[in-house]
Amino acid sequence: MTQEQCYQLGKITKSFGFKGQVIFFLDVDTPEDYASLDAVFVEVKGNLVPYFIKEININGNKAIVRFEDISAEQALALVGCNLFLPLEMLPKLTGNKFYYHEIIGWSVIDSEKGDIGTIASVIDYPAQALFQIMKNEKEILVPIIDQVIKKVDREEKTIYIEAPNGLIDLYL
């Protein structure tokens, strides 16, 4: 399993107790969806290593996890490691919701300007995520907010937007 075939679930933030338990920070919208998780991939020295879960207790976006056959010393060595799961385990999204990794390369159609380019990346600033759209080697940055996104067409791999007045003109 490679990182390209996975998504990052979170991170091991610290060890817990004397039975080899660790605390996960779950960087997901609905942590309770992972309450029956039986294994994760832990990034150790650049490689994804499978670890099987004996017990998991989720509270908010944190979980106390006990791996199978791991000592307290081994658990301590995993602190700071990232956690991954296979992409096929991602919950399917509907409507105007999407995962940032899935929309790279999609077309963007503005209600006023028409085709404004292709999504090159998503810039995930703490205050606001942005589409980085490329059109003829020009960059267009558009906020990813519900008021802007009008329709997500998964079949056509197109996102329809209504950009704020004058925003696209700043770039073209």
N, C-alpha and C positions, 0 to 999 in steps of 0.2 A: 504494500500500500504506500502510495506517495502522497505528499501534501497536495498536489494538484487534484487528486482523487478525493480529497477530504475538505471539510470545513472546520474552522477552529471553534471548538465548543467553549473554551475558557482556559483557565490556568490553575495550577496547583499553587496555592498561596502560602501554606504552612503545614507543618506536621501537627498531629493532634493526639494526645494521649500516649500510652505506652504499648499499644497493640498494633502499631504500624498504620494507623489511620492518617489521612491527610484531609485538608480542606480545599475544595474546589471553589473557584469563583466561576460561575456559569454566565458567560457573556451572551445570553440569549433572551428573547422577549418573554418566553413562558418556560421558566426553569422546571415547573412541575411536570412538563412533558417528558422529562428525563428521569423521573422517579423510579422507573423499572429498568434502567440501564444495566446491562450485564457486563459490558466491557468498553474500554476506550483505548485510543492510541495515544501514547505519551511520547512527546518529542524529546529524545535523549541523544545529545551530541549530533543533532541534525537528522537522526533516523527516527521513524515512527515505530514504537515498540508496543505491542498489545499488552494490556493489563486487564485481568479479569476482576470484576467487582463482586465481593462477597456481601457487602452491605452498603446501602446509600440512604442517607437521611437529608432531605432538602428542606431548607428554611430560607425563603426569599431567593436571592441569587447565589446563595452559598450552600454547599453540601458537605457533610462529613462522610467520608468514603473510606471503607476498609477493603483493600485489595486482597485477593487470595494469595497465600504463601509469600508474605512480605513482612520483614522485620521493621522495627521502629527506626533502625539505622538506615535501612534501604528506603523507607518512606521519607526520611529527612533528606536524602540525596535527590529526591524528585521535586523538592520545593523549587518553584520558579519555572518548572517545565510547562510547556503549552499542551493542551488537550485537543485531540481531533477525533472526528467521527467521519465515516464515509458520506459523500455527497448524497447518496440515495436515501440516507436517513433523515435528510432535511424535510420538514413538513411541507407539503405542497401548498403554495399560495394561490389565491384567486383574486379576482377583481383587479384593483389598481395597486396591489401590493406585489413586491418583487424583492429578490435578493440582489445585492449589488453585483456579485460575481456573474450572475446570469444575464445581465443586460449589456455587457461589454460587446460592442459591435452592432448593437441595435440602432435603427434609424430613429430620428426625432423629427416629428412634424409639428410645427407651430401653427396655431389657428390663423394667424395673420401672415406670417412669412413663408409658410409651407415647409418644405424639406430644409432643415437647417444643419444637417450633418449626421454623423455617427458618434455614438458614445465611445470615447476612448478609455475613460476610467471614471470612477467615482471618487471624488475628493471628500473624505469624511472628517471635516473639521469638527471640533467639539460643539461649537454653537450651531453649525449648519452644514449639512451634506450638500454637495454640488455635483451635477452632471458636468463632466468635462467633454464637450462636444467638439469634434474637429470637422471643419468644412474648408476644403481647399487650403490646407495648412494653416488655417486660422482657428484659434481656440475660442469657444463660446462657453461661458460658465453660467449655469442655470440652477437656481435653488431646487432642491428636492423637497417640495412641500405639497400637501394635498390641494391647495388652491391653484397650483401650476399644472399638476398632472391631471389630465382629463380622461385619458383612456390608455390602458396597457393591452396591446394586442400580441399575445404570445405566439400565435400562429404566424403572423407576419413579422414578428420580432421588431415591432414598432411601438414607440411611446408617443402619444399625442399630448401636446402641452398647450397652454395659453400663458406665454411669458408675460411678465409685467411690461406695461407700455414703455417702449424705448430701449429695453434691455438688449435685445438682439442687435439693434442699430449701433450700440456702443462697440460691438465687435466686428461688424461687417462694413 
